[in-house]
Amino acid sequence: MFNQNLISKFNSIKTPFYYYDTTILNKTLKAVKTESDKYNFIVHYALKANANNELLSIIKSYNIGADCVSGNEVKKAVECNFSSEHIVFAGVGKSDDEINYALEQNIFCFNCESLQEIEVINELAKSKNKTASIALRINPNVNANTHKYITTGLEENKFGINLWELEHVVMQLKNLANINLIGLHFHIGSQITDLSSFKSLCLKVNEIQSWFVSHKITIENINVGGGLGVDYHNPDENQVADFAAYFKLFNDFLELRPNQKVHFELGRAIIAQCGTLISKVLYIKNGVNTNFAILDAGMTELMRPALYQAYHKIENISASHIQQPTSNNQKYDVVGPICESSDCFGKAVNLPETKRGDLIALRTAGAYGEVMSSAYNLRDRVKAVYSDNL
């Protein structure tokens, strides 16, 4: 991915910085549209993965909607000219101000996670003489087989309406005149690489659909969320996720009613592989069991390893083009400058002999990198660099 010409340009840019390869992003978006259009599926991009304006502009150009989980994400989608009729607003804790703003924008749908939330939306909509379209986010109790911090579809999680609550919630909807039930929403977790988890979701959705049919309730939209994982270990070999298999599975196993539309909320699978965090080695420090490569980027620029021990491929792109025998490779704990022991990108990472000033690439950082960055330790926010501007 990184040739000598590109690395030479990197050397003139102050590190750390986020590097976005827009060619990879466009390649990914074309695959998403090609495969989803085969089945007339509707895709919304999850802004929580990365809300960079330049990237959002590219994503919007593919006629993809916006999936938002905060009022400010709704505002960002509106500011970036996503059509309100393609904006969905999810999240377990929507504030009154956030709901009011979304109502004023006439968004497509609120994905609702509790009866009390629906009652609040009803009252706020009533005060504006509006009717709010909602989808019930139902907790299907399906295991996503992913990290416990990014699993969202089990009864032990805070998300969604549990199946045993469903009848009571639906009965109460009859008393809420400013609510229009248009859909069902599901999301079982993130970074799912075992597609059988999605098959299990489909089968559970079919059961729940049958329950609604038996109660003579018509559902227009089925939103199956997102969660498709990417290959963090082989970012060059697998730049684009297997959208063909992903969408085909839902087409094969979802039992849809006439005229129902299926919605997806993809974030990581769209944006992850186009982004890399580029950092520089500040110091090499000898340790007891391993050496430390101390970078100028830290958990403030890429939180995932510290937050849930996530893996990112780490490459020394200064040394990778120097012909060295494998025997010269050494193991390093690759760490950042933040005053936390958890500020570590990888332990015992096998790298070419690394020295002060070398450029280090932390791959697959397009999702949950820049968007989760912070100013902890009063760190400066770092800039983004785009391939089509170099």
Steps between C-alpha positions, in 0.01 A plus 500: 500500500783740583751562223823698525345806338216509753732441794720784380195728511414373848845608617410863435178486707495561875413178681279354624227529237214297356555394141192419295527316168191619313560244223436222751194683635352537151577137419320394817198721436464369146494145637241596762270655241546227239420219742221672697325623184463140381232457766372859525647524849539846656834587663561767764853593602564494878655838576634375833773313308648818352338842460774668296336752264710412194421131537130564565483697176634201307264258676195719436584511128411130479141572606554342839299618800616590852472300821541725803527428871507855637341835429830639381535213254155589365619863468818384326299293253273798425800734464661253258180500292376150573130505420283506814288222354810277509605581859427258784564587865586218739644498850391387842511847661361773272458833680196725454710755310629232265150365437362848437772576247438174315125567497562845351708338225221252417740207504396164360491305825583484870628156601349472848639293784245528782136577561585808703705637211205450265269680744741796518524518119120491483467796739767705323348425160157596631632838615618563144186366333711231337486124470825319564580190298667235714647152481509277804854391574448145618764309691499162321726331759734385222870454578722689255807297603711812528666696782272547803537879481362512144226239539160671510235236434488301825251550783790598729575804278341841550369521145155439361162376615505146633272240344307453823410873498376505145130436551468771765688754285284431196182530707614838632571630148125507439476785750774713342334707228817674383696181437502308173654153518674439166770248578692251708867555578766250603874527561690217665855638516809612311804345330306181421700271273295183548209542260307227679420764765309693234317184397393457862380860496295439185330197652416699815366789291275254315358378833436855618342592167259209540402635841412838347304333219303299756411828669394649166770767512654605168870581503638692202873499580741245643829650618757228570772739619861449401794332667681345203865465595820572308837325481731683739779247447516517119395852397670491158374156400143573618444869442127450437272289719299218341185701437380247241476221759367737765205638304425165337463340842229745598327454166509122545385478862276800571135422438358830387138604469371670182653844440723488806829688476822381663741751650865460607720721718859438397789699644826316559466281189479814285765722655754293696746387233545839334655652812848471652648680799853611408735558792870549564731321739614737774723262692611139522520392862654177622281293728537179701310264269459717192600836358255788482433701185353823636288685241373856476145360455316353794164384626383858444521435124401131497302387804400149392805305626475660845121478515452134406839360412427532129760391246637735233773393263815701573757563225830682497462663160841667517681171541268277299662610170854435620625156408576340833526135594212373710754426774529877553136518606440572865202500734373826640222611728359784290373766738390862507600800713185519715537465877302175516636146497215403268643734233636209299430413136657155503729277704795303362436632149743356244654793310818572304763654724334826593660831588410853600330688216359193321146528369250253644166419338211379715272345244121473469450814708224656290230386741501610864833678464459871431142505626603368846806722534536719808704781649597299808835619640410824316612341175456689174238356265678363194410568142375281217682458169333361186655301220353716226668808649852354496 
